[in-house]
């Protein structure tokens, strides 16, 4: 049984609308370019494919995509966009679910490895990726760098969005490496605020490199974004690539 929290029907139904900026060409285009280049002429496997924000347009670019998704509700939203034959989706968790075939690319975007709330499960996710990769294939993760340097001594939370329609802040359990993202979102119709919270296990880039090593994967590249900006100590997130030895 996975520790991941499962997205509800209500969350799945409003996911695309509330995350509309993540579907914009300026955000999505560089990610698709990056992933399509790594996939080459081979198939790709997306862990936690969700509503298909990345998987569907990547398939439209000619990359055969298969998805793994824990939430039946998120998968149902994806299925309205594309049929099963065009983009197969296997229901299950990303740490243990096995799908047929070998892939030149396995990828996890938008912080989704943090949905696994234990280090053991995150390690198993890397092993599961390696299990599906063909020799020479790549595993890609997009993940925020934990914003702990913005947490002053004695403070309880770090804000990440303060806008007209949304207030977002993170709280931290520094012992268990658990981050809770809190959201106050104003409803466009009645103006009331809806409160949501989700738990995540944050991990440092060096910790992910060790997980990759345990899975038999070699580090190949780390950049600050899908455009390939160099990764530095000030980068708020990273896109990391590990390769399965040929």
N, C-alpha and C positions, 0 to 999 in steps of 0.2 A: 504493500500500500504506500503510495507516494505521500509525502508531506505537503505537497502543493495544495494551495487553496483553489477550489474549482470555481470558474467563472459561472455566474448564474444566468438564467434566461434574460432577466432585465438588463444586466450588464452587457451581455452579448448584443442585445437589440440596439443599444445606444452607443456601442463601442465605436463604430465607424464615424458617427456624427460628432461625438465628443473628441475624437482624435483626428479630426479632419485635416489638421495641418500636417500630420504625418503622412498623408496621402498626396500632398502637393508634389509637383514635379521637381521642385528644388530640393526636397528632402528625399524623395523616393528614387529619383533618377540616378544620382551617384551610387546609391546602394545597389541598384539593379546592374549598373555598369560593372561595379566591383565584383559582384557575385557571378554575373554571366561570364566574365573573363576567366574566373577561377574554374567554373564548371566546364568551360571549353565545349567539347562535343559530347560530354557525358551527362548522365542524369544527376539531379540534385535532390537532397532530402532535407526538408525543413522540420526541425523540432519545434513544437509549440506553434504551429502554423496559424492558429487563431482564425480570424475571418478572411485570411488570404491577402492581407495588405501587400506583402512582398511576393508570396508564392504565385498568385494569379498573374500579375504583370510579368513576372519572370518566365512563367510558362508561355505567355503571349510573345515573348522574345525568342521562343524556340527551344528553351531549356526544359526538358522533361522534369517535372517536379512531383514528388510524393511528399505528403505531410503526415506528421504525427501530432495529435491534439488530444488533450485530456478532457476538455469541456465539450460535451455533446451539443451544447447551445451555440458555442462559437463555431463548431463545425457545421451546424445547420445554417448559420448565416453565410458561411463560405459556399455551401452547396447551392445557394440561390444564384451565385455568380458563375459557377462552373460545374459541369457534371463530373461524376465519379470516374468515368473512363478518361476524361481529359486530365484530371488532377486527383489521383486517388488519395484518400485520407484514412489513416488507421487510428482508431480511438485507443488511447493509452498514454502512459507517462513517458517522458523523454529519457528517463534513466534506465528503463528496462524493456520497453516495447521494441520488438524486432520486426522489421518488414522485409519482404523478399528482395534479393538483388544486391548489387554493389553500386556505389555511387562515387563520382569524382569529387563531389562536394556535399558536405553536411554543414548546415548553418543554423545559428540561433541569434535572432536580432532583438533589439529593443529591450535589453535587460532581462530576457526571459529565463536565463539560467538561474537568476536570483529567486525565481519562484520555487526552486528546490530549497527547502529550509534547513537541510543538514549538509555538512561537508561530505559525508559518506555518499549521499545521493548525487551531489555535484561531481564527485569522483566517478561514480558509476555512469553519469551522463557522458563524460569524456570517453569512458570505456565503450559505451554504447555507440558513440560516434565512430570510434576507431573500428568497431566491429562491422560497421556498415561501409566503411571506406574501401575503395579499391586501392592497391598499392600506388603511391604517389598522389593520392587524393588529399583534399584539404578539409579541415574543420575550422569554421569561422564563428567567432562570438563578438557581438556588439554589447558593451557593458559600461555603465557609469563607473567612474572612480569614486570610492566612498568619500563623501564630502566632510570627513571628520575634522579637517583643519578649520572648517567654518563653525565648529561647535565650541564656543568658549567654555572655559571651566565653569561648571555649575549650571550651564544652560541645558534645557531639555529638548530643544528642537532646532532644526535648520529649515528656513523657508526656501522653497524652490520655485514658487510661482505666486505672485500677488498681482492679480489682474481684476478687471471689472466683473467677470463672471466666474472666477475660480480662485480659491485660496488653497495652496498646497504646502505642506511642511512634513518633514521627516523627523521621527524620534528614533533613538538608538538603544539597543542592548549591547553594550561593548564587550560583554563576556561571551555571549552566544553568537555575536556578529549578526544580529537580527535588526533590520531596519523596518519601521512601520511607516508607510506613506499614508498621510491623512489628506483627504480632499473635501473641501466645501465648495459645491458647485451650485450656482444659481440657476433655477429653472427659467427657461426663456418665456414660458407662458404665465406663470403665477408669481414669479419673482422670489419664491421661497428657495432656501438653500437645502441641498441634500448632502448628507455627510456619508462618506465612504472611507474605508481604511483597508489596506492590504499589507501583508507581511512578506518580507524578502530577506534572504541571507546574502549579505554583501561579501564580496571577495576581492582581494587585491590582485593586480596583474601578475605579480610573482607567485601568488598562490595558485592561480590558474596554470601558470607554466609548470608547476610541480604536478598538478593534476594531469596535465598533458603528458608529462614524462612517465607517470605511472601507467598511462594508457598506451605508451609506446609511440607517442607523437612528438615530432621535433618542431621547435619554434621556427617560424619562417619570416613573419612580419608583424609589426605592431605599429599602427598609425592612430592619429587622434580622431579621425572621422573617415567617412566613405570617400571623401575627396583626396585622401592620402596625405593630409597635413601631418607633419612630423609630431610624434608623441613626445611631450615634455612633462616636467613636474607640475605644470600648470594646466594640463589638459583635463577637462571635466569627464571625459569618457575615452574609450579606446575601441578600436576594431583590431582584433588579434587573429592571426592565421597560424595554424599548426599543420604539419604535413606528415602523412603516414609514409614511412620509408618505402621506396620502390622495391 
